[in-house]
């Protein structure tokens, strides 16, 4: 069996457009999409903690 694996990432840019990245290697996906989401999640976490501690 000859199976080709492809990885996909989805992200929403600040302009509200959806961005799709695909690759046969997960290391080649669009890191900016993953990094942006990680930073937004961190901001939400920090905002939640600062609200609870005030």
N, C-alpha and C positions, 0 to 999 in steps of 0.2 A: 504494500500500500504506500503510495506517495502522497503524504499529507503535508500541506504547506500551512504553517501557522501565521496568522496576521494579527497584529495588535492595533487597537483603535483607541483614540482618546477624544473626548468631546469637551468643549469648553465654551463659555460665553464671555465674549469680550465686553469691554466697557461700553461699546456702541450697541450692545445687546444682540450682536450677530453671533451665530453658532460657528465655532471653528472645529474642524475635524482633522485629525492627524492619523496617519496609518503607516505601519512599518512591519517588516518581517522580524525585526529585532526591537524588543521593548526599550532598549537604550536609545533608539533613534526617534522615539516619539517626541512630539513638541513639548519640551520641558517647560516652556513658558506657561502653557495652560495649567500644568500640574503645579508649578510654583505659585502662580496667581491664586489658585484655589487654596493652596496651603497657607498663603499669607492672609487671605480673607478669613479662613477658619481661625487662624491665630488671633486676628483682630476681634472676631466675634467672641472668642474665649476670653480675651483680655477685657473687652467691654463688659462681659457678664460678670467677671470677677471684680472689676472696679465698682460696678453697681451694687453687688452684694456686700462689699466691704465698706460702703459709705453710709 
